[in-house]
């Protein structure tokens, strides 16, 4: 797809604006930041089989489809070649893997900025299967939720007491106003 000169200029300006905004937000290497976020979005949109295929594709080497299928079978995934072909095509279209030579695939490295360094570091963040939370984690979350609910209940109680006090004060002020009206009415007669 050929872009017109106006479209190229618009995209260049937009890209510069994004990079400048990220730099102003304290991100030294916006290219690495955007790459890591893009890969996270790609990985979050994959189905289970595509994640397994992505995990089977190596980062350091270029593997053929047969090697990838063998690795999947070794890990206990009995995916057929047509399923693997579809997953590889999807992963390639989304940019998670590349095909340096026909029929051979390699995983794309995610560039991340190290904490003390502005040079990108190649790392891979495989998607972990969703695991059931541990009982300690669940109990901890429930305890935190219980504490939060107790604080909310205490806040509601204090607000209710404050409102009740205001209603009593308004009632007293209303009684004083009625007395004043009765006195004024008696003077007028």
N, C-alpha and C positions, 0 to 999 in steps of 0.2 A: 504494500500500500504506500503510494507516494504521497507525501504531505506537501501542501502548498507552502511557499515561503512565509506567508502570514501565519499559518498554523504552526510552523516550526518556531517562529519568533514568539508566538503566544505560549507554546509549551516551554520554551527556554526561560521566559520571564516567570512563568508559574513555578517552574522547578527552582529557580533562584530564590523566589519568595519563600517557598517551603524550606529550603536549606537555611536561609537567613533566620527564619522564625525558629527553627530547631536550634541554631547556634545561639540565638538570644535566650532560649530556654535552658541553655547550659549544656547542650549536647555537642561535643567537640567534633564528632565524625557523623554528620547526618546521613551519609550514604550507608554506613554500616547499620545505623539505627533503623533506617527505612527498610533495609534488606532483612533484618531480623524480624521486624514487625510483619513484613510481607510473608515471610516463611511461616510465621506463627498463624497468620490468617489462612494460608494454604493448608497447613496441617490440620487446623481446626475444622475445615470443611470436608475432610476425607472420611469415607466410610471405613469400617473395620478392615475389610480386605485390602483396600488401598494402603492403609497404615501398615499392614503386615508386609505388603510388597515393598513399600518405601523403606521399612526397616531391613529388608533383605538386600537392598541395593547398597553396595559398599561406597564409602566416601573416597578412599584412597586408590581404588583400582577400578578398572572398567571390566564389567562382567557381561557375558552373553545372557540371553533369555534362559538358556538351558541351565546355566550356573545359578541364576536367580530362582528358577523353579526347583532345582535341587536343594537350595538353601531353605526354601519354604517347606519342602517335604521333610528336611532334616529337623526343622523346628516344630513339626507336627501339623502344619497347615497343608491340607490336601487340595489345594487349588489347581484347577485345570489350566492348560496352556492358554485357552481362549480368555479365561478370567484374568490371568496374569497379563496377557496382551492388552486387554482393555484397561487394566489398572496402570500399566506402564504408559499407555497412550495418554491417559488422563493426567498422570503425574508429569509427563513431559510437557503437555499443553499448559499446565499450571506453573511450570518452571521449577518443580521440586527435584527433578532429575534432568540429566542431559544425555544426549545420544551422540558421543564423539564419533563413532563410526556405526554404520547401519547394523542394527541388531545387538548392539553393545551399549550398556547403560552405566551411568555413574551418578551418584547422589551429589546434589549441589551443596557446597559448604555454606553455612550461615556465618556471615561476618558479624562479630560483635566487638565492641570496644572494651578493652580491659579497663579496670578501675583507675589505674595510674598512668595508663598509656593511651595515646590517641591513635595508635596504629591498630588496624583491624586484626583480630585473632580468629582463626577458623575454628568453629565449634559446631557440633551437631546436637540438636535437642530432639531426641526421638520422643514420640508420643507414648506415654505410658498408658496401659489399659486402665480403665477406671476400676479402682479397687474399693472394696467396701471399707468405710472408715473403721479404725480400730475402736474397741470399746472404751479405751482411755480417752481418745479424741472425742467420741460421742458424749461421754460423761462430762468432759471439760466444756464442750459446747453447750450442753444442757445446763450446767452450773452457771455459765456466763449468761445464758438466756434467763434463768431463774433470778439471778441478781438484777438483771436489767428490768425484769417485770416487777420485782420488789421495789426498785427505785421509782418506777413509773407509778405504782400503787401509792407509795408514800407521797409522791408529788400530787397525785389526785386528791388524797386525803387533805393535804395542806391547802390546796386550792378550794376544796369544799368548805373547810373551816373558815377560810378568808371570805368566801362568798356569803356564808351564813352570818358572819360578823357584820358584813356590809349591809345585809338585809335587815338585821336588828337595828343597826345605826340609822338606816333609812326609815324604819318604822318609828324610832324615837323622834327623828326629825319631822316625820309626818304628824305625830301626836302634838309636837310643839307648834307646828303650823296650824293645826286644827284649833288649838287653844287660842292662838293669836287671832285667827279668823273669828272665833266666838267673842273675844274681847272687842275687836273692831266692830263687829255686828252690834254688840251691846252699847257701844259708844254712839253708834249711828242712830239708835232708836230713840 
